[in-house]
Structures are given as structure tokens and as C-alpha cells.
């Protein structure tokens, strides 16, 4: 089972894979994810939020 974190800040601090992924995202996506900081508590949720925000570009 995937570890749950208290939010985005803890996730990217503790999980190097999540940190690398987050840093690879466009700035506007990072800003939108930051607005949902408390809801981003796992790598899967980070990836899901990023996918949703980048789909809007298509």
C-alpha cells in the first residue's frame, strides 16, 4: 500500500520520485496543485491532479 502524507509539502520532501515528478511539471500546473495542497497526499494523487490539469490543455 502506498504511503499517505499530510499534504503536498510533506510528499515532495519525503518522496524523491514525487519530488522529481512535481519539479518536471509546468509552473501553472504546480500552482494549481498547490491550491489543493491538503488533498495531494500520495504520489498517485499528485499524478492524478497533474493529469487532470494537463488534460485541459488538449
C-alpha positions in Angstrom: 0.0 0.0 0.0 1.2 3.5 -0.9 2.2 5.8 2.0 -0.1 8.7 2.7 1.4 12.1 3.6 -0.2 15.1 5.3 -0.1 17.1 2.1 2.0 18.1 -0.9 4.8 19.7 1.0 5.5 16.6 3.1 5.1 14.4 0.0 7.7 16.1 -2.1 10.0 16.4 0.9 9.9 12.7 1.8 9.4 11.0 -1.6 12.1 11.7 -4.1 10.1 10.2 -7.0 7.2 12.6 -6.3 9.6 15.5 -5.9 11.2 14.8 -9.3 7.8 14.4 -10.9 6.5 17.6 -9.3 9.5 19.6 -10.4 9.1 18.4 -14.0 5.6 19.9 -14.3 4.8 23.2 -15.9 4.6 26.1 -13.5 0.9 26.7 -14.0 0.2 23.0 -13.1 2.3 23.3 -9.9 0.4 26.4 -8.9 -3.0 24.7 -9.4 -1.7 21.6 -7.5 -0.6 23.9 -4.6 -4.1 25.2 -4.3 -5.1 21.6 -3.5 -2.1 21.0 -1.2 -4.0 19.2 1.6 -5.6 16.8 -1.0 -2.3 15.8 -2.5 -1.2 13.1 0.0 0.3 10.4 -2.2 2.2 10.0 -5.5 -0.9 8.7 -7.1 -3.0 11.7 -6.1 -0.2 14.1 -7.3 -0.2 12.3 -10.6 -4.0 12.3 -10.8 -4.2 16.1 -10.2 -1.4 16.8 -12.7 -3.2 14.6 -15.3 -6.4 16.5 -14.8 -4.8 19.9 -15.1 -2.8 19.0 -18.2 -5.8 17.4 -20.0 -7.3 20.8 -20.0 -4.5 21.8 -22.5 -5.6 19.2 -25.1 
